[in-house]
Amino acid sequence: TTTTTTTTTTVTGERKRREDLLVAKARRSYDPEASEKLFWRQPSRWLVRNAQIFVPLALFGTRVAVDILIFDAEEKHRPQRAKELTEIISKLGPAIIKAGQALASRPDLLPSEYLNELQKLQDRVPPFETRQALERVELSLGLPKNGFSSIFELLEEEPVAAASIGQVYRARLKKGDDQGAIVALKVQRPKCEEIITLDLFILRWWARRITDFLQIFFGRDLDLVSVIQDFGEIIFREIDYVAEAENARQFSLLYADFERQGLVKIPRIYEEFTTNEVLTMEWIEGSRLVDGAGLVRLTGNAETPARIIDTLVQCSLRQMLDLGFFHGKS
């Protein structure tokens, strides 16, 4: 048993070291201590934001409690309440939306009605104005005012998808060696890092209160603060588009053999038009994996869903057991 444990620990440690070498580091990391020093000096700021988050969620919880305790109609009202919760979360900013996305994959915690609605947070969050997005691209790429059109041509005025951290436009390059190429232009939401930092501070504050409550009244030793700490580190990696671009290139190198076999298509990154807040990558037409009929229509091959499942299994096993470089959305 000792030998097996030692071997397992050695292999796990080696895989962790390889992952550290492969995974791009975000240029700015989550620093909860610095956040606390900042926001404790600005009580009005975080107390107002606390109310903005807590009040709508508390009112929602009250409605659910009334459904259960008074009307005995929780199951009947569940589809409506699921839509209400999704709408509330979609308006509360990137960090809270990310938490909602995480809940969407937890059938052990929520009924299917809630899961189906919360999945909409993946790409159907209310977008911010296109005017703001274009200004953000100009500022991030160092372009003059109204200089967006010198580099890109929007093929659709509205974003094709909007999620917690940014939204994506379909555009055409008008400059560079790849002039004319169709690209996916991903633009980060305004003040994204600032809002996330404040919300993480508030979530840590609540985590401490809840941890103490569970310890005192139920004897449960749950370290919810560490959960928020891990969540903060993950989300700070996600808001660094340069790190995301580096990880995409690394993924392309590691899985080039899958691409040569036509099993995986890895979009190209356009480095000269990519910054911490703007990511420009090759546009690829596709279909949702859950839409089997759509996959067949797209490829004209009835065997496509089965082939994709086999490819996903092979890629996932290789990521987890071989290379230690795991695509979190595969």
C-alpha positions in Angstrom: 0.0 0.0 0.0 2.8 2.4 0.9 4.5 1.7 -2.5 1.3 2.3 -4.4 0.6 5.5 -2.6 4.1 6.8 -3.1 4.0 6.0 -6.8 0.6 7.6 -7.2 1.8 10.7 -5.4 4.9 10.8 -7.6 2.9 10.5 -10.8 0.4 13.2 -9.7 3.2 15.5 -8.7 5.0 15.0 -12.0 1.7 15.7 -14.0 1.2 18.8 -11.9 4.8 20.0 -12.7 4.1 19.4 -16.4 0.8 21.3 -16.3 2.6 24.2 -14.6 5.1 24.3 -17.4 2.4 24.1 -20.1 -0.4 26.3 -18.9 0.1 30.0 -19.5 0.1 32.1 -16.4 -2.2 35.1 -16.2 -0.3 38.4 -16.0 -2.4 39.5 -13.0 -3.3 37.0 -10.3 -6.1 37.1 -7.7 -4.9 38.8 -4.5 -7.6 38.6 -1.8 -5.5 40.3 0.8 -4.9 43.3 -1.4 -8.6 43.4 -2.2 -9.5 43.4 1.4 -7.1 46.3 2.2 -8.7 48.3 -0.6 -12.4 47.7 0.0 -12.3 47.9 3.8 -11.3 51.5 3.2 -14.3 52.0 0.8 -17.3 50.6 2.9 -20.0 52.5 0.9 -18.8 50.9 -2.3 -18.9 47.3 -1.2 -22.0 47.7 1.0 -24.0 49.1 -2.0 -22.7 46.3 -4.2 -23.6 43.8 -1.5 -27.1 45.0 -1.4 -27.3 44.9 -5.3 -26.4 41.2 -5.1 -28.2 40.1 -1.9 -31.6 41.8 -2.3 -32.7 40.3 -5.6 -31.4 36.8 -4.5 -33.1 37.1 -1.1 -36.4 38.1 -2.7 -36.1 35.2 -5.1 -35.4 32.8 -2.1 -38.5 34.2 -0.4 -40.7 33.5 -3.3 -39.4 29.9 -3.5 -40.0 29.5 0.3 -43.5 30.8 -0.1 -44.1 28.2 -2.9 -42.9 25.4 -0.6 -44.3 26.4 2.8 -47.6 28.2 2.0 -48.9 27.1 -1.3 -47.2 23.7 -1.6 -46.6 24.5 -5.3 -42.9 24.5 -5.7 -42.9 21.9 -8.4 -45.7 23.7 -10.3 -43.9 27.1 -10.2 -40.4 25.6 -10.7 -40.1 26.5 -14.5 -41.1 30.1 -13.8 -38.7 30.4 -10.8 -35.9 28.9 -12.9 -36.4 31.6 -15.5 -36.5 34.3 -12.8 -33.2 33.0 -11.2 -31.4 33.0 -14.6 -32.6 36.5 -15.3 -31.5 37.8 -11.9 -28.0 36.2 -12.2 -27.6 37.5 -15.8 -27.7 41.0 -14.4 -25.3 40.6 -11.5 -22.0 40.8 -13.3 -19.2 38.4 -14.4 -18.4 36.6 -11.1 -22.0 35.9 -10.2 -22.7 34.7 -13.8 -19.7 32.4 -13.6 -21.2 30.9 -10.4 -24.5 30.4 -12.2 -22.7 28.6 -15.0 -21.1 26.3 -12.5 -24.5 25.5 -11.0 -25.8 24.7 -14.4 -23.6 21.6 -14.4 -24.7 20.3 -11.0 -27.7 18.0 -11.2 -26.9 16.9 -7.7 -27.8 20.4 -6.4 -30.6 21.6 -8.7 -33.6 20.2 -10.5 -33.5 19.9 -14.3 -35.7 23.0 -14.8 -33.1 25.1 -13.2 -30.2 23.4 -15.0 -31.8 24.0 -18.4 -32.4 27.7 -17.8 -29.0 28.3 -16.2 -27.3 26.8 -19.2 -28.4 29.9 -21.1 -25.8 31.8 -19.1 -23.1 30.1 -21.3 -23.7 32.3 -24.3 -27.0 34.2 -23.9 -26.2 36.8 -21.3 -27.5 40.3 -22.1 -24.8 42.0 -24.2 -23.3 45.4 -23.7 -23.5 48.0 -26.4 -21.6 47.4 -29.7 -20.4 51.0 -29.5 -18.7 50.3 -26.2 -17.2 47.1 -27.7 -15.7 48.9 -30.7 -14.3 51.7 -28.4 -12.8 48.9 -26.2 -11.1 47.3 -29.3 -9.7 50.7 -30.4 -8.3 51.5 -27.0 -6.9 48.0 -26.4 -5.2 47.7 -29.8 -3.9 51.3 -29.7 -6.1 52.5 -32.6 -7.2 56.1 -33.1 -10.8 57.1 -32.4 -13.1 55.5 -35.0 -10.1 53.4 -36.2 -11.9 50.1 -35.8 -13.0 50.1 -39.4 -9.4 50.3 -40.6 -8.7 46.8 -39.2 -12.1 45.0 -39.0 -15.4 44.9 -40.9 -18.3 43.7 -38.7 -20.3 41.2 -40.7 -23.1 41.4 -38.1 -23.9 44.5 -36.0 -24.9 42.5 -33.0 -22.7 40.0 -31.1 -23.3 36.3 -32.1 -22.9 35.3 -28.4 -22.5 37.1 -25.1 -21.3 35.4 -21.9 -20.1 36.4 -18.5 -16.7 37.9 -19.3 -17.1 39.0 -23.0 -19.0 38.8 -26.2 -18.1 37.6 -29.7 -18.6 39.3 -33.0 -18.2 37.9 -36.5 -15.9 40.1 -38.5 -13.6 40.3 -41.5 -9.9 41.4 -41.4 -9.1 44.4 -43.5 -5.4 44.6 -42.8 -2.4 42.3 -42.4 -1.2 39.2 -44.2 -4.6 37.5 -43.7 -6.7 40.3 -45.1 -10.2 39.0 -45.9 -10.1 36.3 -43.3 -13.3 35.8 -41.3 -12.6 36.0 -37.6 -14.2 35.7 -34.2 -13.6 38.9 -32.4 -13.9 38.4 -28.6 -14.2 41.6 -26.6 -14.1 41.8 -22.8 -16.8 43.6 -20.9 -16.1 47.1 -19.6 -14.6 47.2 -16.1 -14.6 43.4 -16.0 -11.6 43.0 -13.6 -12.8 45.8 -11.3 -16.3 44.3 -10.9 -15.0 40.7 -10.5 -12.5 41.9 -7.8 -15.3 43.6 -5.8 -17.7 40.7 -6.1 -15.0 38.2 -5.0 -14.4 40.4 -1.9 -18.1 40.2 -1.1 -18.3 36.5 -1.8 -15.4 35.9 0.6 -17.2 38.0 3.2 -20.3 35.9 2.9 -18.2 32.7 2.8 -16.7 33.6 6.2 -20.2 34.3 7.7 -21.7 31.1 6.4 -18.6 29.0 7.4 -18.8 30.3 11.0 -22.6 29.7 11.1 -22.2 26.1 9.9 -19.4 25.5 12.4 -21.3 27.0 15.4 -24.8 25.6 14.9 -24.2 22.4 12.9 -20.6 21.4 13.7 -19.8 21.4 10.0 -16.2 22.2 9.2 -16.5 23.5 5.6 -13.9 26.0 4.4 -16.0 28.0 2.0 -13.4 30.8 1.9 -10.9 28.4 0.1 -13.6 27.6 -2.4 -13.9 31.3 -3.2 -10.1 31.6 -3.3 -9.9 28.8 -6.0 -12.8 30.4 -7.9 -11.0 33.7 -7.9 -7.8 32.2 -9.2 -9.7 30.5 -12.0 -11.7 33.5 -13.1 -8.6 35.8 -13.1 -7.0 33.4 -15.6 -10.1 33.6 -17.8 -10.1 37.4 -18.0 -6.5 37.4 -19.4 -7.0 36.9 -23.2 -3.3 36.8 -23.8 -3.0 33.8 -21.6 -6.0 32.3 -23.3 -4.3 32.8 -26.7 -1.1 31.2 -25.4 -3.0 28.2 -24.1 -4.8 27.9 -27.5 -1.4 27.8 -29.3 -0.1 25.2 -26.9 -3.2 23.1 -27.3 -2.7 23.3 -31.1 0.9 22.0 -30.8 0.0 19.2 -28.4 -2.9 18.0 -30.5 -1.6 18.6 -34.0 -1.8 14.9 -34.8 -5.6 14.9 -34.1 -5.9 17.9 -36.4 -3.9 16.2 -39.2 -6.3 13.3 -39.0 -9.3 15.6 -39.4 -10.6 14.7 -35.9 -10.1 18.1 -34.3 -10.1 21.6 -35.7 -8.2 24.2 -33.6 -8.8 27.8 -34.5 -5.8 30.0 -35.4 -5.0 32.9 -33.1 -4.2 36.3 -34.8 -1.5 37.6 -32.4 -1.2 41.1 -33.8 -4.9 41.7 -33.1 -4.9 40.1 -29.6 -4.5 41.8 -26.2 -5.5 41.2 -22.6 -9.0 42.5 -23.4 -9.4 41.5 -27.1 -9.0 38.1 -28.7 -9.0 37.6 -32.4 -9.2 34.0 -33.7 -10.2 32.1 -36.8 -14.0 31.8 -37.3 -15.2 28.2 -37.5 -18.8 27.2 -38.4 -20.2 24.6 -36.1 -23.1 23.2 -34.2 -23.8 22.5 -30.6 -22.8 19.0 -29.5 -26.2 18.4 -28.0 -27.8 19.1 -31.4 -27.3 15.7 -33.1 -29.6 16.6 -36.1 -27.7 19.9 -36.5 -24.4 18.0 -36.6 -25.7 15.7 -39.3 -27.0 18.6 -41.4 -23.7 20.5 -41.0 -21.5 17.5 -42.1 -23.9 15.5 -44.3 -22.8 12.4 -42.4 -25.2 10.4 -40.2 -22.2 8.9 -38.3 -20.9 12.3 -37.2 -22.4 12.3 -33.6 -20.9 8.8 -32.9 -17.5 9.9 -34.4 -17.5 13.1 -32.2 -18.2 11.1 -29.1 -15.3 8.7 -29.8 -13.0 11.7 -30.5 -14.1 13.5 -27.3 -13.4 10.4 -25.3 -10.0 9.9 -26.8 -9.0 13.6 -26.4 -10.3 13.8 -22.9 -8.4 10.6 -21.8 -5.2 11.9 -23.4 -5.6 15.3 -21.8 -6.1 13.8 -18.3 -3.9 10.8 -18.4 -1.1 11.6 -20.8 -0.3 15.3 -21.3 -1.9 16.9 -18.2 -3.0 19.8 -20.3 -6.8 19.9 -20.0 -9.3 21.9 -22.1 -11.9 22.9 -19.5 -14.7 23.2 -22.1 -14.1 20.1 -24.1 
